[in-house]
């Protein structure tokens, strides 16, 4: 198959799939937003715990 024909068929198929995907796309509801922000909050807490755990080791260092 010629490369231009292959690209054209791929483009047409992709456009068809993209247009049909709108039927299955979930609306952005409050639940999706809440779950996203919950994940952000959990990530921030995990990074804060890592910083706190490292603090005593650096605080005990005394240069001569």
Buried (B, 14 or more C-beta within 10 A) or exposed (E): EEEEEEEEEEEEEEEEEEEEEEEEEEEEEEEEEEEEEEEEEEEEEEEEEEEEEEEEEEEEEEEE
